[in-house]
Amino acid sequence: MTEKLAKDFMTKDVVTVEVPSGRDDVLRILKRTGISGVPVVKNKSKVLLGIVTRKDILRQPEENQIALLMSSRPKTISCETTLSEAARIMVDKNVRRLPVVDDEKVVGILSVSDLISAVAKMKITDEIRHNYISKKTFAIWEETPLTVVGRIMELAHVDAMPILNSENKLTGIISERDLIRCSKIEDEVQTSDFSTGTDDDEWTWESIRDNHTISYGISKVQLPINPVRDCMIKKVISVPNNAEVSDCALRMKRGRVDQMPIIDNDGKLSGMLFDRDLIRALIAE
């Protein structure tokens, strides 16, 4: 069987940003398209400089310069790279997308969702409970403030979390995409004191002369303090742990989700299935 190649599944009409674009430009793109990251290119030449992602923006809310937000020299692939090799790189490097380059220029991008489409077509009947369900599952209470949720997700190194109510029932799910959707740009003015400090009387000319302050503006990405239930996705697509690999991939593709909670026979949360774990099926093949 001829192995599938990146050029057959990659997105060719790539959304990019050019330096010196700002963070707000990227944020608008992420909100409008729902994608998780954008290649940064040099002018109209499409020469790849780096990638900026939702995670970069959420982790550095006060940084506005793309050059400081982006990950420079990202791992890249060619059009002829096989899907199994691309999947291996994504799993090993823990990345969600690989720019496809030709002569240093971006000609496409291969994402986890593209690989999920490939898995959905492969009719893999293996059950997800064998090697695919995430071993670590984190859940949060639906009254947790969004500001705290963002920090928990960062510390736990997860892209999404299931939401439970006071009765431990699954009521929703929150992802980085939802955090970006609910975020706002807030501007504020801060003041720094650069006084040299003397022991002179506060009314002497020397004390007045050595007292310096500077005011400057801060623009940062801010999450509201609302409880997570106000921003979470309530119509959750879930599966049992005996669901088949390709069927789960198809559900992810149709539902345009990156993860699905695993529900046991009693209807309670028992784990999480992430798209990045599901593409391991391509490596196995």
C-alpha positions as CSV (number, residue, x, y, z in Angstrom):
1,M,0.0,0.0,0.0
2,T,1.3,3.4,-1.0
3,E,1.9,5.5,2.2
4,K,-0.1,8.8,2.4
5,L,1.9,12.0,2.1
6,A,1.7,15.4,3.6
7,K,0.8,17.1,0.3
8,D,-2.4,15.0,0.1
9,F,-3.8,16.2,3.4
10,M,-2.1,19.6,4.2
11,T,-4.0,22.9,4.1
12,K,-2.6,24.8,1.1
13,D,-4.4,28.1,1.7
14,V,-2.4,29.0,4.8
15,V,-3.4,31.9,7.0
16,T,-0.2,33.7,7.9
17,V,0.9,37.0,9.6
18,E,3.8,39.1,8.6
19,V,6.3,40.9,10.8
20,P,6.0,43.5,12.2
21,S,2.3,42.6,12.9
22,G,1.1,42.9,16.5
23,R,-0.5,40.5,18.9
24,D,-3.9,42.0,18.4
25,D,-3.8,41.1,14.7
26,V,-3.1,37.4,15.6
27,L,-5.8,37.4,18.2
28,R,-8.4,38.6,15.7
29,I,-7.3,35.8,13.3
30,L,-7.5,33.1,16.0
31,K,-11.0,34.3,17.1
32,R,-12.3,34.5,13.6
33,T,-10.9,31.2,12.3
34,G,-10.8,29.0,15.4
35,I,-7.3,27.8,14.4
36,S,-4.7,27.2,17.1
37,G,-1.7,28.8,15.6
38,V,-0.4,31.0,12.7
39,P,2.9,30.9,10.8
40,V,4.9,34.1,10.9
41,V,6.4,35.0,7.6
42,K,8.8,37.6,6.2
43,N,6.9,40.2,4.1
44,K,5.3,38.8,0.9
45,S,8.1,36.3,0.4
46,K,6.4,33.7,2.6
47,V,9.8,32.8,4.1
48,L,9.0,31.2,7.5
49,L,10.2,33.0,10.6
50,G,8.3,31.2,13.3
51,I,4.8,30.3,14.7
52,V,2.6,32.0,17.2
53,T,-0.1,30.0,19.0
54,R,-3.0,30.5,21.3
55,K,-0.8,29.1,24.1
56,D,1.9,31.7,23.4
57,I,-0.7,34.6,23.8
58,L,-2.3,33.1,26.9
59,R,1.1,32.6,28.6
60,Q,2.4,36.1,27.8
61,P,-0.7,38.3,28.1
62,E,1.2,41.6,28.3
63,E,3.5,40.9,25.3
64,N,2.4,42.6,22.1
65,Q,5.4,42.0,19.7
66,I,5.0,38.9,17.5
67,A,8.8,38.5,17.4
68,L,8.9,37.9,21.1
69,L,5.7,35.8,21.2
70,M,6.4,33.4,18.4
71,S,8.5,30.2,18.5
72,S,11.3,30.8,16.1
73,R,12.8,28.0,13.9
74,P,9.8,25.6,14.3
75,K,10.1,22.0,13.1
76,T,9.1,21.8,9.4
77,I,8.3,19.1,6.9
78,S,8.2,18.8,3.1
79,C,5.4,17.9,0.8
80,E,6.8,14.4,0.5
81,T,6.9,13.7,4.2
82,T,4.7,10.7,5.1
83,L,1.8,11.0,7.4
84,S,3.3,8.5,9.8
85,E,6.5,10.5,10.1
86,A,4.5,13.7,10.5
87,A,2.4,12.1,13.3
88,R,5.6,10.9,15.0
89,I,7.1,14.4,15.0
90,M,3.9,15.9,16.4
91,V,3.7,13.3,19.2
92,D,7.5,13.5,20.0
93,K,7.7,17.3,19.8
94,N,4.2,17.9,21.4
95,V,3.1,20.3,18.6
96,R,-0.2,20.7,16.9
97,R,1.0,21.8,13.4
98,L,3.9,21.5,11.1
99,P,4.6,24.1,8.4
100,V,5.2,22.5,5.0
101,V,8.0,24.4,3.3
102,D,9.7,24.4,-0.1
103,D,12.9,26.5,-0.4
104,E,12.2,28.0,3.1
105,K,8.8,29.3,1.9
106,V,5.5,28.2,3.4
107,V,3.5,26.2,0.9
108,G,1.1,24.6,3.3
109,I,0.5,23.5,6.9
110,L,-0.3,20.0,8.3
111,S,-2.2,20.1,11.5
112,V,-3.4,17.5,14.0
113,S,-6.9,17.9,12.6
114,D,-5.6,17.1,9.1
115,L,-4.2,13.8,10.5
116,I,-7.5,13.1,12.3
117,S,-9.2,13.3,8.9
118,A,-6.8,10.7,7.6
119,V,-7.4,8.4,10.6
120,A,-11.2,8.7,10.1
121,K,-10.8,7.3,6.6
122,M,-8.7,4.3,7.6
123,K,-11.4,2.3,9.2
124,I,-9.3,1.3,12.2
125,T,-11.5,-0.8,14.5
126,D,-9.1,-0.9,17.5
127,E,-10.8,0.2,20.7
128,I,-9.6,3.5,22.2
129,R,-9.1,1.9,25.6
130,H,-6.0,0.2,24.2
131,N,-3.2,2.9,24.2
132,Y,-5.2,5.9,23.2
133,I,-6.9,7.3,26.3
134,S,-5.0,9.9,28.2
135,K,-3.5,8.6,31.4
136,K,-4.0,11.9,33.2
137,T,-7.4,13.4,33.4
138,F,-8.0,16.8,35.1
139,A,-11.5,18.2,35.8
140,I,-12.6,21.5,37.3
141,W,-15.7,22.8,39.1
142,E,-18.1,24.8,36.9
143,E,-17.9,27.8,39.4
144,T,-14.2,28.2,39.0
145,P,-13.3,31.7,37.6
146,L,-11.9,31.7,34.1
147,T,-8.8,33.5,35.3
148,V,-8.0,30.5,37.5
149,V,-9.0,28.0,34.8
150,G,-6.4,29.4,32.4
151,R,-3.7,29.1,35.0
152,I,-4.7,25.5,35.9
153,M,-4.6,24.5,32.3
154,E,-1.2,26.0,31.9
155,L,0.2,24.2,35.0
156,A,-1.4,20.9,34.0
157,H,-0.1,21.2,30.4
158,V,-3.5,20.4,28.9
159,D,-5.4,22.1,26.0
160,A,-8.8,21.3,27.4
161,M,-10.6,20.3,30.6
162,P,-14.0,18.7,31.4
163,I,-16.3,20.6,33.7
164,L,-18.1,19.1,36.6
165,N,-21.0,20.4,38.8
166,S,-21.4,19.9,42.5
167,E,-22.8,16.4,41.9
168,N,-19.7,15.4,40.0
169,K,-21.7,15.2,36.7
170,L,-20.1,16.3,33.4
171,T,-21.8,19.6,32.4
172,G,-19.3,20.9,29.8
173,I,-15.8,21.3,28.5
174,I,-13.4,24.2,28.2
175,S,-10.5,24.5,25.8
176,E,-7.9,27.1,24.9
177,R,-10.0,28.0,21.9
178,D,-12.8,29.0,24.3
179,L,-10.5,31.0,26.5
180,I,-9.3,32.9,23.4
181,R,-12.9,33.5,22.3
182,C,-13.8,35.0,25.8
183,S,-10.6,37.0,26.2
184,K,-10.4,40.8,25.8
185,I,-7.7,43.4,25.3
186,E,-7.4,45.7,28.3
187,D,-5.4,48.9,28.4
188,E,-4.1,50.4,31.6
189,V,-1.6,53.0,32.8
190,Q,1.1,52.1,35.3
191,T,3.5,54.3,37.1
192,S,7.1,53.5,38.1
193,D,9.1,55.5,40.7
194,F,12.7,56.3,39.7
195,S,13.5,58.5,42.7
196,T,17.1,58.5,43.7
197,G,16.1,58.7,47.3
198,T,17.9,61.1,49.8
199,D,17.8,61.7,53.5
200,D,17.1,65.4,52.9
201,D,13.9,67.0,54.1
202,E,11.0,66.2,51.8
203,W,10.6,70.0,51.0
204,T,14.2,70.7,50.0
205,W,15.1,71.4,46.4
206,E,17.3,68.3,46.3
207,S,14.4,66.0,47.2
208,I,12.1,67.5,44.6
209,R,14.9,67.4,41.9
210,D,15.7,63.7,42.6
211,N,12.1,62.5,42.5
212,H,11.3,61.0,39.1
213,T,8.2,59.0,38.0
214,I,7.3,57.7,34.6
215,S,3.8,56.6,33.4
216,Y,3.4,54.1,30.6
217,G,0.6,52.1,29.0
218,I,0.1,48.4,29.3
219,S,-2.0,46.4,26.8
220,K,-2.7,42.8,27.8
221,V,-4.9,39.9,27.1
222,Q,-7.3,39.5,30.0
223,L,-9.7,36.7,30.9
224,P,-12.9,37.7,32.7
225,I,-13.5,36.6,36.3
226,N,-16.8,35.0,35.3
227,P,-17.3,31.3,36.3
228,V,-16.2,28.8,33.7
229,R,-19.8,27.7,33.1
230,D,-20.4,31.0,31.3
231,C,-17.8,30.2,28.7
232,M,-17.7,26.4,28.5
233,I,-19.1,24.3,25.7
234,K,-22.3,22.6,27.0
235,K,-23.1,20.3,24.2
236,V,-20.3,17.8,24.8
237,I,-19.4,15.0,22.4
238,S,-18.5,12.0,24.5
239,V,-17.7,8.4,23.8
240,P,-17.4,5.1,25.8
241,N,-14.0,3.5,26.3
242,N,-14.8,0.7,23.8
243,A,-15.4,3.1,20.9
244,E,-13.3,2.4,17.8
245,V,-10.4,4.6,16.7
246,S,-11.6,5.7,13.3
247,D,-15.1,6.2,14.6
248,C,-13.8,8.6,17.2
249,A,-11.7,10.4,14.6
250,L,-14.8,10.9,12.5
251,R,-16.7,12.3,15.4
252,M,-13.9,14.7,16.1
253,K,-13.8,15.8,12.5
254,R,-17.6,16.3,12.2
255,G,-17.8,18.0,15.6
256,R,-14.7,20.1,15.0
257,V,-13.4,19.3,18.4
258,D,-9.9,18.4,19.6
259,Q,-10.9,16.2,22.5
260,M,-13.8,14.0,23.8
261,P,-14.6,13.0,27.4
262,I,-14.8,9.2,28.0
263,I,-18.0,8.2,29.8
264,D,-18.4,4.9,31.7
265,N,-21.5,2.8,32.0
266,D,-22.9,4.9,34.8
267,G,-22.6,8.1,32.7
268,K,-19.7,9.4,34.8
269,L,-16.4,10.9,33.5
270,S,-13.7,8.3,33.4
271,G,-11.0,9.8,31.1
272,M,-10.2,12.0,28.1
273,L,-9.4,11.3,24.5
274,F,-7.3,13.9,22.8
275,D,-6.7,14.2,19.1
276,R,-2.9,14.2,19.6
277,D,-3.2,10.8,21.3
278,L,-5.5,9.5,18.5
279,I,-3.0,10.2,15.7
280,R,-0.7,7.5,17.3
281,A,-2.7,5.2,15.1
282,L,-0.8,6.5,12.1
283,I,2.5,5.7,13.7
284,A,1.3,2.2,14.5
285,E,0.3,1.7,10.9
